[in-house]
Amino acid sequence: MSDPGEPRWAVGETALLITVPEADPLVGGAGEAYDPAARGGVPAHVTVLYPFLAAERIDDGVLARLRELFCAHEAFDLAFARFGRFPELLWLAPEPAAPVRALTGAVEARWPEAPPYGGAFPDPVPHLTVADGQSPEAYDAMEREFAAGLPLRTRVVAVHLVVSDGFRWHHRATFPLGDEQPGGEQPGPERPDDRGLLGQRPGRARLDGRQPGAERPNG
């Protein structure tokens, strides 16, 4: 077994995320019970790009360019009405996926040295992780349990930059989409928060480089 004190992520690793607080009441318990990274400080989310630039490379200029990039994309609505599976992973599908893919593509085009998942997958599938490393039978039961709570709907008004300290992920900046100003918060310096990203209850954090990148049949 690995040492429980061993860092799970590289120190200074970063990610760009869309948080989905509407999903926490429905699937939060499954994430905490069945995702080994659930205590990493990240609430329910859809990944825009991981890993992004190392933290030491993200200066005021990079933050300004990210702000400008995301302001060029309008806020959008997502619905989560169906489950999908990768090997060992149960997830919810964000629909439509095109706006998420557009954000990922824009970041990758601006920083080609930071492709999604290090370039391991040619066409990453946007998804919200529910549980990881369980049996197909366990996933069957989860789908039955959570089906009545679907669809989930969220309004995406911002993308969040998070930074790993090796054990947890911490908020670094918020980038509004279009003219949106989520909660009046402006991008700013890192604010470590032991309660998790953006002060919310810790949720799923599938940010270990093992994210699958192409949809596979219930595998």
N, C-alpha and C positions, 0 to 999 in steps of 0.2 A: 504494500500500500504506500501511497505517496505521503510525505510528511504534511500534516494539515497546516503547518506553518509555511509551507513552500509557496512562493508567489505563483499565481495562476496565469498572470499576463506579464508582459514586459513592462517595466517601469517607463512611463512616458509614452506608452502607446495611446493612440487617440482614435476616436470614431465620431461619425456624424450620424445622428439618429432623429427619427420622428417618434415622439412619445405618444402612446395611446392609453391615456388614463381610464378611458371607458372600458378597457379590457381587464383591468386589474380586479374588479369585483367578481368577474366571471371565472377567469382562469388563473388568478393569482395564487390560489392554494396549490394548484397543480404545479405551477412553476417552482414554488418554494419546496415542494415535496419531491419533484422529479427532475429538476434541472440542477446539475451540480454547480452551476455558476449563478444560481438565483440569489445568492447573498453578495453578489458583486456590486450592488448599489444602483442597478439600472431597472427602472420600471418597465412595464410592457412597452414594446417598441417595434418599429420597423427600421432596419438599418438602411441608411442612404449610402454610406461608404465606410468600410473597415478593412484594414487599418488605413487611417489618413496619415498625414505627416507626423513625424516624431515631435513630441511636445516642444523640444528645444528649437525646432524650426518655425514654430508658430509665433511670430512676432506681430506687432501692430499692423504691419503691411499685409500679412497673410489674413489677419482678421478683417481688415478693410476689404480685401478682395473677396473673401467669402461673403461678407455682408452685401457687397455689390452684386455678386453672382446670384444669391438667393432672392434679393429684391427684384430681380428680373423675372422671377417665376411667381405666378399668382397663387394665392391660397386655394385649396381644393378639399373636396369631401372624399372620404374613404368609407367603404362598408366592408364588413367581414362576415360573410354569410356561409362560407364553406371551409372545411378542413382540407389539408393536404398532408402528405407524408413524404419524407426522405428516409433513407435508412436510419433508423434509431431516432427519428425526430418527428414530432407531431406539431403542426403549425396551422395558423389561420391565414387565409389568402386575402390580401388587401385588394379591393376592386373599386375603381379601375387601377391597374398597376402602372399604366402609362405615365402618370405624373411622377410617381416614385422613380421609375426608370429614367425619366427626363432629368431629375435632380442628380441621380447617380452619374448619368452621362455627362452632365455639365461639369461636375466636379472632376471627373476623370479627364475630361478634355482640357481643363485648366491645369491640372496637375497629373500629367500622364505617368509620372514616376510613382503614383499611388493608386494603382488599379484595384478594384474591389477584390478582397481576399487575396491580395498579393498576386493577382493574375492567375490564381489556381483554377478558376472557373470562367469560361468564356461568356456566359450569359446568366449571371446570378438571378435567382427568382426572388422577388420581394416577398417577405413573409414575416409573421409574428409568431415567435416560438411559444408553444404551450408547454411541452414537456420533451425530455431528451433521455435516451438510453433505456427506454422501457419496451416491453413486449408488445407485439401487435394486439394481443388480447386486452392489455391495459389501455392501449389507445382506442380500441373499440369501445371500451367502457367509458372513457373520457368523452368521446364524441357523443355517445348517448346522453351522458350527464349534461353536457354543455349545449346541446343542440337547441334546447328550448330557449336559451338566452340569446340566440342569434336571430337576425343579424345585429352586430354591433356597428355603430356609426360614430365617426369622429370628423371634426373639422381640422385640417392640417394648416396651421398658420405660421409655423416656424420649424427650423431645424436646429438641433442642439449639438454642440461640440462637447465631448466628454474626454477626460484624460484618466489613464490608469496609474495608480501608485504601486501596482503589482498585486494588490489584494482587492481593491475596490475601485470603482469608477466615480469620478467627480465632475461636476458641471464646470465648464470653462467659459462658454459663451452661448448666447441665443441669437439666431439670425432670423428675423421676420421675413415672411414671404410677401412680395408685393408691398402694399401699404399697411399690412397688418402690424399691430403692436401687441403681442400676446402679454396680457397682464401688465402692460406698461413697461416691461423689462427690456432694457437695452443690452446689447452685447457688452461684456465687461470682463474683468479679471476673474481668474479661477477662484471659486468659493467652495472649498472642501466642506462636505456635509455628511456626517456619519449616518444620517437617516437615508442616504441614497440620493440618486440624481434628482435635482430640482426639489429636494425635500420630500419626495414621495416615498412610500413604502418600497423596499427593494423588491424587484421582480425578476423577470427573465433576463439573462445577460449572455446570450450565445455569441461571445466575442473572442473566441479562442482560436480562430483561424481554421476551424474544422467545419465552418458553415458550408453546406452543399450549395452548388451553384446552378444546377440544372434539375428541373423537375423530373422526378422518377415516379413510376407507379407504386402505390402503397408498398414501399419496400422496407 
